[in-house]
Amino acid sequence: MHSEEIIDDLLDKVAKLKTERDAMKATLDDYIADYRAVLDEQCAKDEKHCTCVPHLRQRIKAAEAERDAYKADAERYRWLRDRAWPFEFKGNSPEDADAAIDVARGET
């Protein structure tokens, strides 16, 4: 190899290493920010948190949003069921309606 080729090859390797370093630094910066957020958090004196807390809180927030959507669907169903009673099947209560719906959906 000529010296120019060697230099070009080394410059390419340096550029790749800088890109990798920058990505690793961004990840480290995220960890540090999460760690500082946990340390700055005001908790009861007997509580200690790890850096996973912000991530767990995000998952909890997503799960709560999903739960709220299911709750809204359930409330709409109950409203409809209670106002549409009696259905075309034989039964004596809204619970009978639930059972009939479950059978129709194949859930019994």
N, C-alpha and C positions, 0 to 999 in steps of 0.2 A: 504494500500500500504506500501511496505517496503521503507525505506529511499533511497535505491539504485534506485528503480523504480521512485520515486519522482524526484530524481536528474536527471535521464535519461530523464524523461518527460520534466523537466525544461530546460535541455540542448537542447532538440529538439526544444522547443519553442524559445529559444534564437537563435538557428541557423536559424529558419524561419524568425524571426524578423530581424536578420542581413542581410539576403537575401533581404527582403523587403526594409530595410533601404538603401542597396546598389543600388537597382533599383531606389528608389526615389532620391538618391543623383545623380545618372547619369542623370536623367531627370532634376534636378535642375541645374546641371553643364551645360547642353545644353541650358537652359534658360539664365543662366548667360553669357555664351559665345555669344549667340545671342544678348543679351542686350549690352554687351561690344562692339560688332561689330557695332551696331547701334550708340552707343555713339561716337565711333571712326570715324565714317563715316563723310566725309567732304561734307557738304550740304550748300546751300545758308542760310544766317543767318535767313531768315524768315521761314525756313522749320524745322519742328520737326517730328521725326519718332518714332513709337512705335516698340516694339520687334517683331511685326508680319512682318516687312519689309523683312527680309531674306526669310521667308516662301513665301511671296507674290512674291518675285523676282524669286524663284524657279518655282512657278506656271507660271509666265510670260515666263520664259525661255522655259518651256515645251510647252506652248501654241504657242510661236514663232516657235519652231521646228516643231510643227504640221502644223502651217500656211505655213512654208517654204516647207514642203512636199506637201501640197495641191497646192501651187503655182507651184512647179515643175511639178506636174501632169497636171495642167491647161496649162502650157507652152508646154508640150509634146503634149497634145490634140490639141492645136491651131496649132502647127507645122504640125501635121498629117492632121488635117482638111484642113488647107490651101494648102497643097501639094496634097491631095487626091481629091480635088474638080475637077470636079463635081462628086457627088456620083451617085448611081443608081436611086435616086428618082428625081422628078422634083423640081427644085428650081432655084432661080436666084442669090443667094448670100451665103456667109459663114453663115450668120445669119439664112438662110433657113435650112442649114445643122444642125445648133444648134437646131432649132425647131424640125426637123425630128428626131434627136437623142433623144430629150426630149420625143417626142411622143412614139418612140420605147421603151424607158425606162419606160414609163408610168408616166411621171412627168408633164403632162399637164392636 
